[in-house]
Amino acid sequence: MKKFAYLVIGLGGLLALLILAKSIIIPFVYGLVLWFLGRYFKNLAYKIPFFKKYVPSWLVSSVVFIFTVFTISVLVGIINANVETLIDSYESYQNNINSIVTKTNETFNVDVYQNLTKRLEDFEFSSLLQTIANSISGIFGDIVMVLLYAIFIVSEETSFGNKLKKLFSSTEELENATTILQKINKSISDYIGLKTLVSLLTGLIGYIFLAIMGVDAPFFWALLMFLLNYIPTIGSLIATIFPALFSLIQFGEFTPFLIILIGLGILEWFIGNVLEPKIMGDSLNISPLVTIIALVVWGQIWGITGMLLSVPITVVMIIICAQFKSTKAFAILLSKNGEI
């Protein structure tokens, strides 16, 4: 009973720390993610004999960070330009909303659409766009702190091995700790790297499709698809619905809406259910139910950041819990098939 009480108190304290100190912890976690992503692309580069033989590790890491800063700066500029374009077109979108309501009333002739009309007339589309843009910018908002954390994490790599040796007195404990860290490193690096490539592919195809359909600001919606693809299960659903609903407002017609909804739905389904499992396999070994629970729990704790990081955090929990006899049962419950 005493152990259970200590466990509850410990978990309560940890939860309070995660919530109260999230402004400090979240940039550090993003820095850690950036470090994992850098290691993934560094490992890819070192598969080429030339890079492995002639290019030092510090140079590859520097190039990754410089490219990241440049990419984020460009993305923030493009997001702001796209949002301004959409807001400037707000009046024409408002007219299309009225047109949609009129057509709906004429088609169905149901009184309930009077309520829908009132809701759509009060709908502030520019506010929604600004909220979405602020959410995306918020992810990149602490980029200076994120990069500083990532740089210092990289600088710790060289001395971390020596610290680890001095931390454990026996060779067996050192080997166990090294094995756990290697598993975490490989699983998270592979997940973040492969997920990034898959998300880039999703965003690229989505951009081409939306540009062909004539949707305004296709890059903005493609970037939204790229980011939402990191959120398991519901991310792809939201990434499909948002651009489709926007096309309904932009064109004032149901045909483009249905084409975009079905087209993006097929794209998200194929990438999420066919391509991604082929690329990533079952290496993460997380129960689908646990994935949803982790998404909700971490979403409540850290918002969008928690949703983005729910899978990597759960992977780390499974790997660590699997190494100890007292927590092995917990790892089995979190796993997909009970094999850990």
Steps between C-alpha positions, in 0.01 A plus 500: 500500500786734586665432161173579322469827693858595406424416137188720493688788667791460257273496193307801632825693551623406154172608341509833683860554385413421136214750505655781706843486333380432144631836373850376590459129423332529157786693328744246647289210368490661154876542521527130580273419203720715275805312628336164424403625154856620442638159602261327260608710201863481610476119498343516154786721376762268650362210296667675205871400511621850405326667797613230741861531391547873446226698681540544878205453732498861623471630145195282425333616823575865414348463153185341650455789745565771241258336257238473777527870594477603134203270432303619804566867414371445147197305625397769749525766226291291258238426771455871573476586128242226439288599800499864388384390154218293648386778734501753213261270313267475801216704343469268201505198732220657708285531187567133420386397849165669438482330160563157658227556759251609233572195283472271801162648595373469143616138475380365834230753600541417870445756777807383690717682247378833634719429804783403267457827312529699822812308602666545162411870488670547838799290391824703518717333238783751533521427874521127428781554251689719744458237775637226272792719395578591863494130596749415225719798584484400868661167415795691351477790747776387735734402217797688651469309828437175311818543296702593809381186679577289192850646467580432866359146471735441206791641701421253780532200267878482525513502880180306568667161453762579765232626740303181449803285584559688824131493587484117527733298717454161330550404137162325489311814611691706244417256221130496597485880505683522166262244344193695617639829366591342166149356463342836583738679264432264208122479550445875541749602227344257252146603593562876477711470183261269313193689622654824372564349156146358483353833615704686238364266233144556629544877492661498154226289338234700686651826369499377139141374529368820662689720251344306209156544660562875521475527878638827639826486699571129428838520675331601826268199490784269391706618799200435724478147354873450563474602867173319572643177357716476815184470712393134495153394380309830520772711333435359152123544548536869590751549216235373257203694636658846536602558133173339380288734716706795386439407133126500575530855635728613217302363204150499649440166327466145629676331205857629573438429869414134430790455255752643750349310793513168313839571338676600822319221686639240257848658526498498882359146510762364257793666676374420850386141440718375212818704453584593860460146644721367217772754576482495880377144558407396856822630650312732738284215632232722662141391554254710292288554814807619691581736209159668533522517882853646481378753241219619729709500820801684359268732308345603831842552659689678219237583238612467136857423610375209712304361204805525272726327754254245645636208295874561567432545871303173512780319314751617762268385780467152345876461448586611855222301671598186306846500658384460860318205655269717709373700198520236226125423528426867432715489184314189381164677544622802302641286216307403187526121525648434845848438357757743638 
